[in-house]
Amino acid sequence: MENKIIHIVLLGGGYTSIWAYRSLLKCLAYEIAFGEVQISVVCPEEFHFFHGWTAETLGCIIQDKNRMSPLANIFTRAHLIKAVVEEIDLATSQVYIRMQDGSKESLCYDHLLIGTGSYDSDNIEGIIPHGFQIKSHNAFLRTKEEIQAIVRKAAQGPSVNAAETLSITVAGSGFSGVELVANIAEFVNHLKNKYPSLRNVRPLIRLVNSKNKILNELDPRFGRIRQYAEKTLRYYGVEVINNKKIGKVTPDGAWLDDGHFLQSSMVISAIGQNRMILKGTEGMDRDTLNRVYTNRFMQIPNSPTVWGGGDACAILQCGKERPCPPNALWAIKHGEHAGKNIARAVKRRTLKPFTYKGLGQCASLGIGRGMGEMYGIQFTGWIAWMMRWLFFNYFMPSKKVMFNEIKDWVYFLFAGERKGLIPKKKEISQMVPSELNLSYQVNYRRSAHK
């Protein structure tokens, strides 16, 4: 290497950047230790949110904090910058960022990794002011709080209106949408059973699917998984509305594209993600989902020092002409490989193509109800659920957070209660008398079983 400091800049604090950083630490250990290579990470967040546990955190089995890994504890040997990326100047190899206080700075890079991920699609009219989403943390918290709020509202209101109040519509029937609606149905049934007035009320939970069957992206050979998902949704009482799209969301529900109106207390979108187009990247080739194309070495074409991975990029699968699926495992593998290739470029070694062929896919439809396939073999029920549980724990970025999350599962297993529903001292002081009585009954029953 030349006698100058090589500066590697990673954009984003998600799976791609985390595993790229780990590859760089391993492959450039000497160079980093002696200051020949420096790494900067630019991210507006302080935490990595482990989206694998979204359903379980939404259902309060896992506490919010136990899916959040502090980035400062992950990027310990990098310069972590809490800022928003505003522009990439490819000609001068600079990144322009906006700091929390509004000031603007620039970073020069020798190698740049675009791992900015994606955000919830806002393509449905009215979804931002009137609907709910789950990808960003603030949107997730709002959704979680509203689910619990409508159950309380149903319990406190007239019993004849309870079913109408317990009405939730989910848009999108891919793995995320099916997992989301199943876990919401399970959680709502759990919550309502704590109120005597709601125990005989059937919630109105719907899944709106633009195709003629759920999980349409599944290979036809995985029919058993789809059948299991359909059976599980029927078990929860979820109504699946096929061949329809939500055209507009209002404060009272959703209009379908055929003019039919679905009264709903909540409309939640799981229809996919959008990608931001950073200033300076407009000329990069993209697919129909606005993902930036890379070559087989994970470089942006015509920009050999700019790399990409994760949801922000379209990286062709080995031996196939379609991009990798936008999920966590692929983002992890993208980051791992991009980090290794950046290290090879720093050392002036031959780059290696991305050859990972995938492992499979999985989802939880509630406790003990898993579905998925691994290397083409289909699994359902408890075995699929446990495989997913082990897999997700293995890939959690922070082992400390992982152990705390496992404690939540142990508490759920032995105490029979969801740790995320236990009121904190401050919350107890703000409870109305009826809620205090319910909390007392729950804690009394828990103590009585010990």
ABEGO torsion letter per residue (X at the ends): XBBBBBBBBBBEABAAAAAAAAAAAAAAAAAAAAGABBBBBBBABABBBBAAAAAAAAAGABBAAAABBBAAAABAABBBBBBBBABBBAAAGBBBBBBAAGBBBBBBBABBBBAAEBBBBAABBGAAAABBBAABAAAAAAAAAAAAAAAAAAAABBAAAAAAABBBBBBEABAAAAAAAAAAAAAAAAAAAABAAAAABBBBBBBBBABABBGAABBAAAAAAAAAAAAAAAAAGBBBBBGBBBABBBAAEBBBAAGBBBBBABBBBAAEBBBBBBBGAAABBBBAAGBBBBBAAGBBBGBAABBBBEAABBBBBBGBABBBBBBAAAAAAAAAAAAAAAAAAAAGBBBBBBABAEAEBBBBAEBGBBBEBBGGBBBBEAAAAAAAAAAAAAABABAAAAAAAAAAAAAAAAAGBBAAABBBAAAAAABBAAAAAAAAAAAAAAAAAX
